[in-house]
């Protein structure tokens, strides 16, 4: 294991700010939807022309909730359309525990939504520009090279492949999800929200026409909001399944415990000692004193000794010098 510094302070701060802002935006948006729980295409809002509706119907004195999509109606009593509070049920598209505020108030829901909408936009710009400057954004940006690895990554998650094609901190599916959120989902949510705002109608009067009408912009905004829900669901699932405590620590403190694969060092083949030819040649060329001339008739090496002298000459050589001189005088 190796501890690496994975997320800088700005990334961590903007991440948690956006998480809170996104949750409030979704819950306040559901409160706004409760005021008119129908979606349309175009500019005209007539309930009979809605392609999507959440409502309640009185069935012999029993209030039943339903969801209708392109004429197909599904009973959703106990979940959507009807909320049982107090003594009797009341018609309400989304229950109070899913909305901000919990009580019904369109004006309060709009104030919450607009405040956190601007916070989400400004905080997101800070995140993108800062990480673009420091180079962190390139780590999870989807490239054509990543597209070729998507099938292998899907096969790995389905346990059809043993090894993961992931290289770096993020795998191809994570990069595709993050890039889709940054490049497609977030800009469209912001622009469709601006197209619905009466305060921005004068400055950006052309925006509703881009989406095909103000009601179309409202429908696109609602659908993309649940696109964020699916992204968050996938994001949280990855955190839970790929090491919850390790991922949470990295997003709180910045430090991430990374697995390091240690491969054994390659075994080098043994090398045989070879004589130093240069030293041998130099030793052969250098002159040696007579006392160091070697005999080669034996495996042992010994110096050559001087030849032995006759006994008489040996005695004379061993005699003192003055005695030898006296003898020569008498002769």
MARGUBA-83891 format. One record per residue (C-alpha): residue in three letters; z, y, x. Coordinates in nm, 4 decimals, decimal comma. Example, Ala and Ser with C-alpha at 12.3 -4.5 7.8 and 13.67 -1.06 7.14 Angstrom:
BEGIN
+-------+----------+----------+----------+
! lumvo !        w !        v !        u !
+-------+----------+----------+----------+
!   Ala !   0,7800 !  -0,4500 !   1,2300 !
!   Ser !   0,7140 !  -0,1060 !   1,3670 !
+-------+----------+----------+----------+
This chain:
BEGIN
+-------+----------+----------+----------+
! lumvo !        w !        v !        u !
+-------+----------+----------+----------+
!   Unk !   0,0000 !   0,0000 !   0,0000 !
!   Unk !  -0,0717 !   0,3574 !   0,1071 !
!   Unk !   0,0632 !   0,6764 !  -0,0527 !
!   Unk !  -0,2118 !   0,9380 !  -0,0917 !
!   Unk !  -0,2048 !   1,2913 !  -0,2349 !
!   Unk !  -0,4445 !   1,2528 !  -0,5268 !
!   Unk !  -0,4022 !   1,5530 !  -0,7614 !
!   Unk !  -0,3389 !   1,9125 !  -0,6539 !
!   Unk !  -0,1004 !   2,1480 !  -0,8353 !
!   Unk !  -0,3689 !   2,3326 !  -1,0308 !
!   Unk !  -0,5181 !   2,0043 !  -1,1530 !
!   Unk !  -0,1786 !   1,8790 !  -1,2712 !
!   Unk !  -0,0852 !   2,2068 !  -1,4404 !
!   Unk !  -0,4170 !   2,2457 !  -1,6229 !
!   Unk !  -0,4198 !   1,8776 !  -1,7206 !
!   Unk !  -0,0854 !   1,8947 !  -1,9039 !
!   Unk !  -0,1665 !   2,2354 !  -2,0540 !
!   Unk !  -0,4922 !   2,1002 !  -2,1952 !
!   Unk !  -0,3160 !   1,7874 !  -2,3240 !
!   Unk !  -0,0716 !   2,0001 !  -2,5273 !
!   Unk !  -0,3417 !   2,2445 !  -2,6401 !
!   Unk !  -0,5728 !   1,9634 !  -2,7496 !
!   Unk !  -0,2988 !   1,7991 !  -2,9567 !
!   Unk !  -0,2125 !   2,1267 !  -3,1357 !
!   Unk !  -0,5807 !   2,2025 !  -3,1908 !
!   Unk !  -0,6385 !   1,8664 !  -3,3564 !
!   Unk !  -0,3310 !   1,8878 !  -3,5804 !
!   Unk !  -0,3933 !   2,2497 !  -3,6850 !
!   Unk !  -0,7605 !   2,1653 !  -3,7443 !
!   Unk !  -0,6569 !   1,8924 !  -3,9869 !
!   Unk !  -0,4458 !   2,1510 !  -4,1683 !
!   Unk !  -0,7513 !   2,3764 !  -4,1999 !
!   Unk !  -0,9609 !   2,0826 !  -4,3230 !
!   Unk !  -0,7031 !   2,0125 !  -4,5948 !
!   Unk !  -0,7901 !   2,3500 !  -4,7519 !
!   Unk !  -1,1414 !   2,2216 !  -4,8263 !
!   Unk !  -1,1733 !   1,8468 !  -4,7472 !
!   Unk !  -1,5531 !   1,8273 !  -4,7684 !
!   Unk !  -1,8313 !   1,8428 !  -4,5105 !
!   Unk !  -2,1918 !   1,9602 !  -4,5621 !
!   Unk !  -2,5173 !   2,0118 !  -4,3806 !
!   Unk !  -2,6757 !   2,3576 !  -4,4008 !
!   Unk !  -2,5222 !   2,6777 !  -4,5386 !
!   Unk !  -2,4225 !   2,5847 !  -4,8931 !
!   Unk !  -2,0822 !   2,4328 !  -4,9732 !
!   Unk !  -2,0866 !   2,2548 !  -5,3088 !
!   Unk !  -1,8546 !   1,9513 !  -5,3432 !
!   Unk !  -2,1187 !   1,7475 !  -5,5236 !
!   Unk !  -2,3484 !   1,7898 !  -5,2210 !
!   Unk !  -2,0918 !   1,6904 !  -4,9583 !
!   Unk !  -2,1843 !   1,3978 !  -4,7338 !
!   Unk !  -1,8182 !   1,3377 !  -4,6448 !
!   Unk !  -1,5064 !   1,3928 !  -4,8573 !
!   Unk !  -1,1395 !   1,2982 !  -4,8600 !
!   Unk !  -0,9772 !   1,3340 !  -5,1998 !
!   Unk !  -0,7702 !   1,1832 !  -5,4784 !
!   Unk !  -0,8684 !   1,0488 !  -5,8226 !
!   Unk !  -0,6486 !   0,9950 !  -6,1285 !
!   Unk !  -0,6802 !   0,6292 !  -6,2258 !
!   Unk !  -0,4971 !   0,5911 !  -6,5605 !
!   Unk !  -0,2113 !   0,8111 !  -6,4481 !
!   Unk !  -0,2048 !   0,6646 !  -6,0956 !
!   Unk !  -0,3218 !   0,9024 !  -5,8242 !
!   Unk !  -0,5453 !   0,7125 !  -5,5812 !
!   Unk !  -0,6749 !   0,8430 !  -5,2454 !
!   Unk !  -1,0301 !   0,7831 !  -5,1292 !
!   Unk !  -1,2793 !   0,8622 !  -4,8540 !
!   Unk !  -1,6434 !   0,9068 !  -4,9508 !
!   Unk !  -1,9299 !   0,8950 !  -4,7001 !
!   Unk !  -2,2858 !   0,9447 !  -4,8263 !
!   Unk !  -2,1928 !   0,8154 !  -5,1712 !
!   Unk !  -1,9993 !   0,5111 !  -5,0505 !
!   Unk !  -1,6362 !   0,5371 !  -5,1611 !
!   Unk !  -1,3444 !   0,3591 !  -4,9950 !
!   Unk !  -0,9902 !   0,3449 !  -5,1322 !
!   Unk !  -0,7436 !   0,4887 !  -4,8776 !
!   Unk !  -0,4290 !   0,5190 !  -5,0886 !
!   Unk !  -0,1196 !   0,5357 !  -4,8690 !
!   Unk !  -0,3159 !   0,6683 !  -4,5715 !
!   Unk !  -0,5545 !   0,9493 !  -4,6705 !
!   Unk !  -0,6097 !   1,1488 !  -4,9862 !
!   Unk !  -0,2630 !   1,1129 !  -5,1385 !
!   Unk !   0,0787 !   1,1857 !  -4,9974 !
!   Unk !   0,3954 !   1,0717 !  -5,1709 !
!   Unk !   0,6611 !   1,3386 !  -5,1178 !
!   Unk !   0,9548 !   1,4075 !  -5,3440 !
!   Unk !   0,9412 !   1,2690 !  -5,6955 !
!   Unk !   0,5657 !   1,2428 !  -5,7415 !
!   Unk !   0,2524 !   1,2019 !  -5,5241 !
!   Unk !   0,0285 !   1,4967 !  -5,4441 !
!   Unk !  -0,3341 !   1,5238 !  -5,3373 !
!   Unk !  -0,3592 !   1,5941 !  -4,9649 !
!   Unk !  -0,6426 !   1,4854 !  -4,7350 !
!   Unk !  -0,4335 !   1,4336 !  -4,4192 !
!   Unk !  -0,0555 !   1,3695 !  -4,4400 !
!   Unk !   0,1941 !   1,6352 !  -4,3309 !
!   Unk !   0,3075 !   1,4404 !  -4,0220 !
!   Unk !  -0,0462 !   1,4789 !  -3,8833 !
!   Unk !  -0,0827 !   1,8543 !  -3,9378 !
!   Unk !   0,0492 !   2,1764 !  -3,7834 !
!   Unk !   0,2280 !   2,3229 !  -3,9649 !
!   Unk !   0,3677 !   2,0289 !  -4,1617 !
!   Unk !   0,3740 !   2,2287 !  -4,4843 !
!   Unk !   0,0531 !   2,3434 !  -4,6495 !
!   Unk !  -0,0557 !   2,6861 !  -4,5166 !
!   Unk !  -0,4160 !   2,7705 !  -4,4330 !
!   Unk !  -0,3209 !   3,1044 !  -4,2742 !
!   Unk !  -0,0592 !   2,9461 !  -4,0438 !
!   Unk !  -0,2989 !   2,6654 !  -3,9506 !
!   Unk !  -0,5677 !   2,9161 !  -3,8509 !
!   Unk !  -0,3220 !   3,1147 !  -3,6330 !
!   Unk !  -0,2118 !   2,8011 !  -3,4494 !
!   Unk !  -0,5739 !   2,6901 !  -3,4098 !
!   Unk !  -0,7080 !   3,0186 !  -3,2725 !
!   Unk !  -0,4236 !   3,0705 !  -3,0244 !
!   Unk !  -0,4484 !   2,7237 !  -2,8722 !
!   Unk !  -0,8279 !   2,7377 !  -2,8896 !
!   Unk !  -0,8323 !   3,0348 !  -2,6509 !
!   Unk !  -0,5671 !   2,8694 !  -2,4322 !
!   Unk !  -0,7769 !   2,5533 !  -2,4154 !
!   Unk !  -1,0921 !   2,7474 !  -2,3229 !
!   Unk !  -0,9356 !   2,9680 !  -2,0523 !
!   Unk !  -0,7317 !   2,6853 !  -1,9059 !
!   Unk !  -1,0402 !   2,4636 !  -1,8962 !
!   Unk !  -1,2371 !   2,7313 !  -1,7110 !
!   Unk !  -0,9585 !   2,7593 !  -1,4528 !
!   Unk !  -0,9616 !   2,3811 !  -1,4056 !
!   Unk !  -1,3395 !   2,3623 !  -1,3619 !
!   Unk !  -1,3789 !   2,6593 !  -1,1247 !
!   Unk !  -1,0825 !   2,5712 !  -0,9049 !
!   Unk !  -1,1803 !   2,2057 !  -0,8645 !
!   Unk !  -1,5406 !   2,3054 !  -0,8096 !
!   Unk !  -1,4328 !   2,5260 !  -0,5175 !
!   Unk !  -1,2060 !   2,2651 !  -0,3552 !
!   Unk !  -1,4620 !   1,9882 !  -0,4090 !
!   Unk !  -1,2484 !   1,7688 !  -0,6340 !
!   Unk !  -1,4984 !   1,7949 !  -0,9214 !
!   Unk !  -1,7592 !   1,5978 !  -0,7264 !
!   Unk !  -1,5331 !   1,2921 !  -0,7195 !
!   Unk !  -1,5689 !   1,2214 !  -1,0909 !
!   Unk !  -1,9085 !   1,3741 !  -1,1680 !
!   Unk !  -2,1607 !   1,1204 !  -1,2986 !
!   Unk !  -2,4749 !   1,0795 !  -1,0825 !
!   Unk !  -2,7935 !   0,8687 !  -1,1130 !
!   Unk !  -2,6506 !   0,6336 !  -0,8496 !
!   Unk !  -2,3512 !   0,5696 !  -1,0783 !
!   Unk !  -2,5813 !   0,4896 !  -1,3723 !
!   Unk !  -2,7110 !   0,1791 !  -1,1929 !
!   Unk !  -2,3529 !   0,0479 !  -1,1616 !
!   Unk !  -2,2572 !   0,0885 !  -1,5293 !
!   Unk !  -2,3694 !  -0,2634 !  -1,6398 !
!   Unk !  -2,1763 !  -0,4215 !  -1,3514 !
!   Unk !  -1,8666 !  -0,2198 !  -1,4403 !
!   Unk !  -1,8876 !  -0,3288 !  -1,8059 !
!   Unk !  -1,9247 !  -0,6913 !  -1,6932 !
!   Unk !  -1,6149 !  -0,6509 !  -1,4746 !
!   Unk !  -1,4065 !  -0,5207 !  -1,7662 !
!   Unk !  -1,5310 !  -0,8086 !  -1,9844 !
!   Unk !  -1,4240 !  -1,0534 !  -1,7105 !
!   Unk !  -1,7846 !  -1,1607 !  -1,6584 !
!   Unk !  -1,7768 !  -1,0388 !  -1,3000 !
!   Unk !  -1,5060 !  -1,1010 !  -1,0402 !
!   Unk !  -1,5477 !  -0,7953 !  -0,8186 !
!   Unk !  -1,5505 !  -0,4323 !  -0,9281 !
!   Unk !  -1,8425 !  -0,2082 !  -0,8229 !
!   Unk !  -1,6043 !   0,0901 !  -0,8026 !
!   Unk !  -1,6290 !   0,3086 !  -0,4934 !
!   Unk !  -1,3769 !   0,5892 !  -0,4560 !
!   Unk !  -1,1102 !   0,7083 !  -0,6980 !
!   Unk !  -1,3177 !   0,6811 !  -1,0195 !
!   Unk !  -1,5449 !   0,4041 !  -1,1443 !
!   Unk !  -1,8864 !   0,4684 !  -1,3100 !
!   Unk !  -1,7523 !   0,4455 !  -1,6681 !
!   Unk !  -1,4752 !   0,6961 !  -1,5933 !
!   Unk !  -1,7260 !   0,9344 !  -1,4353 !
!   Unk !  -1,9573 !   0,9021 !  -1,7367 !
!   Unk !  -1,6696 !   0,9776 !  -1,9779 !
!   Unk !  -1,5411 !   1,2785 !  -1,7805 !
!   Unk !  -1,8886 !   1,4241 !  -1,7315 !
!   Unk !  -1,9687 !   1,3834 !  -2,1020 !
!   Unk !  -1,6508 !   1,5704 !  -2,1936 !
!   Unk !  -1,7154 !   1,8551 !  -1,9486 !
!   Unk !  -2,0906 !   1,8952 !  -1,9986 !
!   Unk !  -2,1491 !   1,7989 !  -2,3658 !
!   Unk !  -1,8346 !   1,7643 !  -2,5765 !
!   Unk !  -1,6332 !   2,0712 !  -2,4725 !
!   Unk !  -1,9205 !   2,3267 !  -2,4781 !
!   Unk !  -2,0382 !   2,2073 !  -2,8212 !
!   Unk !  -1,6852 !   2,2176 !  -2,9664 !
!   Unk !  -1,6341 !   2,5734 !  -2,8417 !
!   Unk !  -1,9747 !   2,6958 !  -2,9615 !
!   Unk !  -1,9442 !   2,5332 !  -3,3061 !
!   Unk !  -1,5970 !   2,6843 !  -3,3442 !
!   Unk !  -1,7318 !   3,0271 !  -3,2541 !
!   Unk !  -2,0136 !   2,9813 !  -3,5083 !
!   Unk !  -1,7534 !   2,9381 !  -3,7862 !
!   Unk !  -1,5407 !   3,2375 !  -3,6896 !
!   Unk !  -1,5975 !   3,5493 !  -3,9047 !
!   Unk !  -1,4532 !   3,7690 !  -3,6258 !
!   Unk !  -1,7357 !   3,6641 !  -3,3918 !
!   Unk !  -2,0106 !   3,6875 !  -3,6523 !
!   Unk !  -2,1251 !   4,0346 !  -3,5408 !
!   Unk !  -2,1393 !   3,9605 !  -3,1672 !
!   Unk !  -2,2771 !   3,6059 !  -3,2032 !
!   Unk !  -2,4643 !   3,6167 !  -3,5326 !
!   Unk !  -2,7267 !   3,3793 !  -3,3938 !
!   Unk !  -2,4801 !   3,0945 !  -3,3362 !
!   Unk !  -2,4732 !   2,9517 !  -3,6933 !
!   Unk !  -2,8523 !   2,9235 !  -3,6888 !
!   Unk !  -2,8346 !   2,7196 !  -3,3662 !
!   Unk !  -2,6417 !   2,4485 !  -3,5550 !
!   Unk !  -2,8555 !   2,4720 !  -3,8666 !
!   Unk !  -2,6089 !   2,6770 !  -4,0721 !
!   Unk !  -2,2397 !   2,7623 !  -4,0845 !
!   Unk !  -2,1508 !   2,4461 !  -4,2798 !
!   Unk !  -2,3433 !   2,2345 !  -4,0301 !
!   Unk !  -2,1430 !   2,3955 !  -3,7493 !
!   Unk !  -1,8217 !   2,3035 !  -3,9353 !
!   Unk !  -1,9371 !   1,9419 !  -3,9682 !
!   Unk !  -2,0338 !   1,9214 !  -3,5988 !
!   Unk !  -1,6972 !   2,0730 !  -3,5041 !
!   Unk !  -1,5088 !   1,8147 !  -3,7111 !
!   Unk !  -1,7059 !   1,5175 !  -3,5723 !
!   Unk !  -1,6710 !   1,6306 !  -3,2105 !
!   Unk !  -1,2970 !   1,6785 !  -3,2602 !
!   Unk !  -1,2712 !   1,3055 !  -3,3220 !
!   Unk !  -1,4884 !   1,2547 !  -3,0158 !
!   Unk !  -1,1951 !   1,4015 !  -2,8216 !
!   Unk !  -0,9637 !   1,1591 !  -3,0032 !
!   Unk !  -1,1695 !   0,8611 !  -2,8851 !
!   Unk !  -1,1797 !   0,9993 !  -2,5305 !
!   Unk !  -0,8007 !   1,0435 !  -2,5249 !
!   Unk !  -0,7548 !   0,6928 !  -2,6656 !
!   Unk !  -0,9700 !   0,5464 !  -2,3863 !
!   Unk !  -0,8013 !   0,7635 !  -2,1243 !
!   Unk !  -0,4509 !   0,6559 !  -2,2295 !
!   Unk !  -0,5604 !   0,2915 !  -2,2468 !
!   Unk !  -0,6831 !   0,3098 !  -1,8878 !
!   Unk !  -0,3528 !   0,4642 !  -1,7762 !
!   Unk !  -0,1533 !   0,1900 !  -1,9513 !
!   Unk !  -0,3612 !  -0,1002 !  -1,8200 !
!   Unk !  -0,4285 !   0,0235 !  -1,4645 !
!   Unk !  -0,0692 !   0,0997 !  -1,3626 !
!   Unk !   0,1225 !   0,3283 !  -1,5984 !
!   Unk !   0,4000 !   0,4402 !  -1,3604 !
!   Unk !   0,1635 !   0,4863 !  -1,0665 !
!   Unk !  -0,0810 !   0,6980 !  -1,2690 !
!   Unk !   0,1946 !   0,9031 !  -1,4310 !
!   Unk !   0,3554 !   0,9705 !  -1,0934 !
!   Unk !   0,0242 !   1,0914 !  -0,9523 !
!   Unk !  -0,0263 !   1,3328 !  -1,2444 !
!   Unk !   0,3328 !   1,4636 !  -1,2207 !
!   Unk !   0,3949 !   1,4743 !  -0,8441 !
!   Unk !   0,0405 !   1,4382 !  -0,7095 !
!   Unk !   0,1176 !   1,1254 !  -0,5044 !
!   Unk !  -0,0606 !   0,7987 !  -0,5813 !
!   Unk !   0,0103 !   0,4533 !  -0,4401 !
!   Unk !  -0,3232 !   0,3091 !  -0,3359 !
!   Unk !  -0,3940 !  -0,0511 !  -0,2492 !
!   Unk !  -0,5357 !  -0,0924 !   0,1007 !
!   Unk !  -0,7162 !  -0,4156 !   0,1816 !
!   Unk !  -0,6435 !  -0,5250 !   0,5393 !
!   Unk !  -0,9079 !  -0,7552 !   0,6816 !
!   Unk !  -0,8213 !  -0,9729 !   0,9845 !
!   Unk !  -0,9598 !  -0,8604 !   1,3172 !
!   Unk !  -1,2665 !  -1,0588 !   1,4304 !
!   Unk !  -1,1951 !  -1,3272 !   1,6914 !
!   Unk !  -1,3868 !  -1,2599 !   2,0119 !
!   Unk !  -1,5361 !  -1,5611 !   2,1928 !
!   Unk !  -1,3677 !  -1,6425 !   2,5264 !
!   Unk !  -1,5393 !  -1,4959 !   2,8318 !
!   Unk !  -1,5581 !  -1,6968 !   3,1553 !
!   Unk !  -1,4504 !  -1,5255 !   3,4770 !
!   Unk !  -1,7446 !  -1,4523 !   3,7010 !
!   Unk !  -1,7146 !  -1,3863 !   4,0770 !
!   Unk !  -1,7513 !  -1,0335 !   4,1930 !
!   Unk !  -2,0767 !  -1,0638 !   4,3851 !
!   Unk !  -2,0493 !  -0,7143 !   4,5302 !
!   Unk !  -1,7113 !  -0,7805 !   4,6899 !
!   Unk !  -1,8300 !  -1,1154 !   4,8266 !
!   Unk !  -2,1326 !  -0,9534 !   4,9939 !
!   Unk !  -1,9220 !  -0,6758 !   5,1453 !
!   Unk !  -1,6742 !  -0,9283 !   5,2836 !
!   Unk !  -1,9558 !  -1,1297 !   5,4418 !
!   Unk !  -2,1143 !  -0,8253 !   5,6106 !
!   Unk !  -1,7938 !  -0,6770 !   5,7591 !
!   Unk !  -1,7170 !  -0,7984 !   6,1234 !
!   Unk !  -1,4025 !  -1,0037 !   6,1685 !
!   Unk !  -1,1806 !  -1,0216 !   6,4811 !
!   Unk !  -1,1903 !  -1,3392 !   6,6847 !
!   Unk !  -0,8436 !  -1,4404 !   6,5780 !
!   Unk !  -0,9601 !  -1,4439 !   6,2182 !
!   Unk !  -1,2662 !  -1,6678 !   6,2653 !
!   Unk !  -1,2259 !  -1,9456 !   6,0163 !
!   Unk !  -1,2976 !  -2,3143 !   6,0405 !
!   Unk !  -1,4908 !  -2,4678 !   5,7596 !
!   Unk !  -1,4650 !  -2,8332 !   5,8524 !
!   Unk !  -1,1440 !  -2,8544 !   5,6541 !
!   Unk !  -1,0434 !  -2,7344 !   5,3123 !
!   Unk !  -0,7582 !  -2,5464 !   5,4775 !
!   Unk !  -0,8167 !  -2,2219 !   5,6624 !
!   Unk !  -0,6582 !  -2,1680 !   6,0057 !
!   Unk !  -0,7315 !  -1,9444 !   6,3117 !
!   Unk !  -0,9008 !  -2,0912 !   6,6249 !
!   Unk !  -0,6547 !  -2,1219 !   6,9129 !
!   Unk !  -0,7413 !  -2,0612 !   7,2854 !
!   Unk !  -0,8405 !  -2,3683 !   7,5051 !
!   Unk !  -0,5557 !  -2,5500 !   7,6854 !
!   Unk !  -0,5112 !  -2,4830 !   8,0681 !
!   Unk !  -0,4648 !  -2,7520 !   8,3446 !
!   Unk !  -0,1021 !  -2,8210 !   8,4430 !
!   Unk !  -0,1274 !  -2,6469 !   8,7824 !
!   Unk !  -0,2801 !  -2,3303 !   8,6423 !
!   Unk !  -0,0342 !  -2,3360 !   8,3594 !
!   Unk !   0,2587 !  -2,3497 !   8,6058 !
!   Unk !   0,1144 !  -2,0637 !   8,8073 !
!   Unk !   0,0599 !  -1,8570 !   8,4958 !
!   Unk !   0,4184 !  -1,9299 !   8,3898 !
!   Unk !   0,5671 !  -1,8384 !   8,7287 !
!   Unk !   0,7046 !  -1,4867 !   8,7875 !
!   Unk !   0,4662 !  -1,2338 !   8,9287 !
!   Unk !   0,6721 !  -1,1619 !   9,2485 !
!   Unk !   0,6924 !  -1,5331 !   9,3426 !
!   Unk !   0,3187 !  -1,5730 !   9,3183 !
!   Unk !   0,2736 !  -1,2687 !   9,5438 !
!   Unk !   0,5044 !  -1,4112 !   9,8188 !
!   Unk !   0,3098 !  -1,7352 !   9,8231 !
!   Unk !  -0,0150 !  -1,5526 !   9,8816 !
!   Unk !   0,1368 !  -1,3644 !  10,1776 !
!   Unk !   0,2436 !  -1,6880 !  10,3563 !
!   Unk !  -0,1016 !  -1,8373 !  10,3030 !
+-------+----------+----------+----------+
